[in-house]
Amino acid sequence: MGRISSLVLVTFSICVLVRMSHQANTDLKTVTVSSLENPASISEYSTTRTRLMELYCEDANNDPDICQCVVTSTNPAGGPFEVATEGSDTRPTIYYTGAGLNYATATQYTITVLCEDHEDNTKTATTSDPRVNVLPNEFPDFDDYPSVTTASVSATGASVGDTVYTASATDPEGNSITYQMTQSPDSGYFDIDPNTGEITVAQSLVAVTDLSSTLTVTACDPKGCNADTLTVTVPITDQNTAPSIDNLPATVSVLETATAGHILETLTITDAQGQTVTTTCSVSPASESYKFVYDTVSKRLKLATVSSGQTLLDYDSGTRQYKITCIADDGALSSSGDVLTVNVENVNEAPVFSSSMYYCTLTESDAGLSQCAPNLLALDPDGDTVTYTFLPGNNSERFIYSSATDTVSFAVDYDVDNNVMPTTAIVTIQATDPLGLTATSQITITVEDANDNTCDFTDIALTSTIDQSVPPGTILAAFTATDADLSFPNNDVTYETISGDTTYFYVFADGQVHYREQIPDTEDGKSFYLQVRCKDGGTPSLSATAESPRPQRPRLNNDYKDYAWGNGDSFSDGTFGGGKSSSRVVSPSGIGLKALPAPRPNMY
């Protein structure tokens, strides 16, 4: 900043009209005001009382001690100035009071001073000529501006607190100076004392890899800081170097069937200074970090042992690629974070059934008619389509499985009646993937009895003798029929009368022929018959029929009624409800009943 290099004596004259109250006339006075410097200058920052200029006040007799002066106003108003005679002053002097200035508000003050004769205060003079220039604050200047290079600092030899350099600046106004500093790179390795400017080592430099550090120092006074900064370059030697993992990055492949302990990679770690190195590794995705382990002794990355229920590697439904980032650290510097990429390779895996046993219920029928769904589910871990086949054994040849409809059906006409074929079969089914790997499970097949047989009258003949002594209510005979179906109610046979001479005869549900009412003499020689049906309890119910002939009523003999039964005729092929019948003859004679065999009836 510019400084005043010399003092200039400025004199000026003011013409002042002085009126003397005790004289009748008016005398013209000449007042001469001069100072060593007019205008005077003062820094806006100055806060101390400062002597600015002397006032010279003389009357016509050139008496220099005539005046007593006072500041009556300033322009702009409120200027911190006054007139006093202090210390070595021999004349009235204008002083700055130290109350504070602001260059932004006023750059110059004009001071109006009133002087009067101290012997006769009626004699006065006024001057508005004194001026004071306000100088803007001048910031401190660096002694080594604009730059300096310090002695070299050893990264491994320097200690915290060692002095690197001391910045020095001078303030033109003599104001107090403080220092600020920034550094590049912004590492925080150096610090500066704000009061003394001393730059010291702030922390260990063993992690420094740069060849130098650039410090920018700023000098400030209470009004602000100088924009002209000092650049301090600090050369750094003996730098530490970060350890390295020499064989990363790398990529490895591992089969999904690999087990715990499988070695993925052995790390090769180098530290140029031979320092102790700590290595840590992290896994992405982080949620599966438990699958990997780093052995700090052997420096091996391996597959870890997982807890029960956890899967180690799974190409088909799990993560197919992992990123393992390893960092080697010597306590000061670290490696850049090298990555081992682990690709999981697919291995063909056998299908897996959802259950060890499935269940299915069929009803005996011809081949392919009855079907049931066991809800088989065999999943292939590789997502391939599997095929299903029954393995030989335990009647499996009698069944067929359709994977298209997930149904089991009969491969043969299946009949459980008379224990021809079993009602339960536990068969083994096999699932096979395209590469031939297999899995097996079992199906319990239950075969239910179907109502597929009609009852059949089995009696060859019924024989019954009746005369007048046989009372009503007598059981004359009983029909017998059988049903070849395996189970109840399909093989449960009952009987009923369809038609015939039901006035005198009736058939109970159990097949017994009931003599229900006495035959009158008027019916002598007449034939009677009954048509009887057997039926099973299945759904729908199947039936067959039988009937008896109508014989002639016998004549009376020896004064009491007896019945000489004649030969009876048989009837067959009676049709009821669309089905065929089997016939049996109930003949009112002792000859017996002749039965006609009936063909196998149809189901209805």
Rosetta blueprint (number, residue, H / E / L):
1 M L
2 G L
3 R L
4 I L
5 S L
6 S L
7 L L
8 V L
9 L L
10 V E
11 T E
12 F E
13 S E
14 I E
15 C E
16 V E
17 L E
18 V L
19 R L
20 M L
21 S L
22 H L
23 Q L
24 A L
25 N L
26 T L
27 D L
28 L E
29 K E
30 T E
31 V E
32 T E
33 V E
34 S E
35 S E
36 L L
37 E L
38 N L
39 P L
40 A E
41 S E
42 I E
43 S E
44 E L
45 Y L
46 S L
47 T L
48 T L
49 R L
50 T E
51 R E
52 L E
53 M E
54 E E
55 L L
56 Y L
57 C L
58 E L
59 D L
60 A L
61 N L
62 N L
63 D L
64 P L
65 D L
66 I L
67 C E
68 Q E
69 C E
70 V E
71 V E
72 T E
73 S E
74 T E
75 N E
76 P L
77 A L
78 G L
79 G L
80 P L
81 F E
82 E E
83 V E
84 A E
85 T L
86 E L
87 G L
88 S L
89 D L
90 T L
91 R L
92 P L
93 T E
94 I E
95 Y E
96 Y E
97 T L
98 G L
99 A L
100 G L
101 L L
102 N L
103 Y L
104 A L
105 T L
106 A L
107 T L
108 Q E
109 Y E
110 T E
111 I E
112 T E
113 V E
114 L E
115 C E
116 E E
117 D E
118 H L
119 E L
120 D L
121 N L
122 T L
123 K L
124 T E
125 A E
126 T E
127 T E
128 S L
129 D L
130 P L
131 R E
132 V E
133 N E
134 V E
135 L E
136 P L
137 N L
138 E L
139 F L
140 P L
141 D E
142 F E
143 D L
144 D L
145 Y L
146 P L
147 S E
148 V E
149 T E
150 T L
151 A L
152 S L
153 V E
154 S E
155 A L
156 T L
157 G L
158 A L
159 S L
160 V L
161 G L
162 D L
163 T E
164 V E
165 Y E
166 T E
167 A L
168 S L
169 A E
170 T E
171 D L
172 P L
173 E L
174 G L
175 N L
176 S L
177 I L
178 T E
179 Y E
180 Q E
181 M E
182 T E
183 Q E
184 S E
185 P L
186 D L
187 S L
188 G L
189 Y L
190 F E
191 D E
192 I E
193 D L
194 P L
195 N L
196 T L
197 G L
198 E E
199 I E
200 T E
201 V E
202 A L
203 Q L
204 S L
205 L L
206 V L
207 A L
208 V L
209 T L
210 D L
211 L L
212 S E
213 S E
214 T E
215 L E
216 T E
217 V E
218 T E
219 A E
220 C E
221 D E
222 P L
223 K L
224 G E
225 C E
226 N L
227 A L
228 D L
229 T L
230 L E
231 T E
232 V E
233 T E
234 V E
235 P E
236 I E
237 T E
238 D L
239 Q L
240 N L
241 T L
242 A L
243 P L
244 S E
245 I E
246 D L
247 N L
248 L L
249 P L
250 A E
251 T E
252 V E
253 S E
254 V E
255 L E
256 E L
257 T L
258 A L
259 T L
260 A L
261 G L
262 H L
263 I E
264 L E
265 E E
266 T E
267 L L
268 T L
269 I E
270 T E
271 D L
272 A L
273 Q L
274 G L
275 Q L
276 T L
277 V L
278 T E
279 T E
280 T E
281 C E
282 S E
283 V E
284 S E
285 P L
286 A H
287 S H
288 E H
289 S H
290 Y H
291 K H
292 F E
293 V E
294 Y E
295 D E
296 T L
297 V L
298 S L
299 K L
300 R E
301 L E
302 K E
303 L E
304 A L
305 T L
306 V L
307 S L
308 S L
309 G L
310 Q L
311 T L
312 L L
313 L L
314 D L
315 Y L
316 D L
317 S L
318 G L
319 T L
320 R L
321 Q E
322 Y E
323 K E
324 I E
325 T E
326 C E
327 I E
328 A E
329 D E
330 D L
331 G L
332 A L
333 L L
334 S E
335 S L
336 S L
337 G L
338 D E
339 V E
340 L E
341 T E
342 V E
343 N E
344 V E
345 E E
346 N L
347 V L
348 N L
349 E L
350 A L
351 P L
352 V E
353 F E
354 S L
355 S L
356 S L
357 M E
358 Y E
359 Y E
360 C E
361 T E
362 L E
363 T E
364 E L
365 S L
366 D L
367 A L
368 G L
369 L L
370 S L
371 Q E
372 C E
373 A L
374 P L
375 N L
376 L L
377 L L
378 A E
379 L E
380 D L
381 P L
382 D L
383 G L
384 D L
385 T L
386 V L
387 T E
388 Y E
389 T E
390 F E
391 L L
392 P L
393 G L
394 N L
395 N L
396 S H
397 E H
398 R H
399 F E
400 I E
401 Y E
402 S E
403 S L
404 A L
405 T L
406 D L
407 T E
408 V E
409 S E
410 F E
411 A L
412 V L
413 D L
414 Y L
415 D L
416 V L
417 D H
418 N H
419 N H
420 V L
421 M L
422 P L
423 T L
424 T E
425 A E
426 I E
427 V E
428 T E
429 I E
430 Q E
431 A E
432 T E
433 D L
434 P L
435 L L
436 G L
437 L L
438 T E
439 A E
440 T E
441 S E
442 Q E
443 I E
444 T E
445 I E
446 T E
447 V E
448 E E
449 D L
450 A L
451 N L
452 D L
453 N L
454 T L
455 C L
456 D E
457 F E
458 T L
459 D L
460 I L
461 A L
462 L L
463 T L
464 S L
465 T L
466 I L
467 D L
468 Q L
469 S L
470 V L
471 P L
472 P L
473 G L
474 T L
475 I E
476 L E
477 A E
478 A E
479 F L
480 T L
481 A E
482 T E
483 D L
484 A L
485 D L
486 L L
487 S L
488 F L
489 P L
490 N L
491 N L
492 D L
493 V E
494 T E
495 Y E
496 E E
497 T E
498 I E
499 S E
500 G E
501 D L
502 T L
503 T L
504 Y L
505 F E
506 Y E
507 V E
508 F L
509 A L
510 D L
511 G L
512 Q E
513 V E
514 H E
515 Y E
516 R L
517 E L
518 Q L
519 I L
520 P L
521 D H
522 T H
523 E H
524 D L
525 G L
526 K L
527 S L
528 F L
529 Y L
530 L E
531 Q E
532 V E
533 R E
534 C E
535 K E
536 D E
537 G L
538 G L
539 T L
540 P L
541 S L
542 L L
543 S E
544 A E
545 T E
546 A E
547 E E
548 S L
549 P L
550 R L
551 P L
552 Q L
553 R L
554 P L
555 R L
556 L L
557 N E
558 N L
559 D L
560 Y E
561 K L
562 D L
563 Y L
564 A L
565 W L
566 G L
567 N L
568 G L
569 D L
570 S L
571 F L
572 S L
573 D L
574 G L
575 T L
576 F E
577 G L
578 G L
579 G E
580 K L
581 S L
582 S L
583 S E
584 R E
585 V L
586 V L
587 S L
588 P L
589 S L
590 G L
591 I L
592 G L
593 L L
594 K L
595 A E
596 L E
597 P L
598 A L
599 P L
600 R L
601 P L
602 N L
603 M L
604 Y L
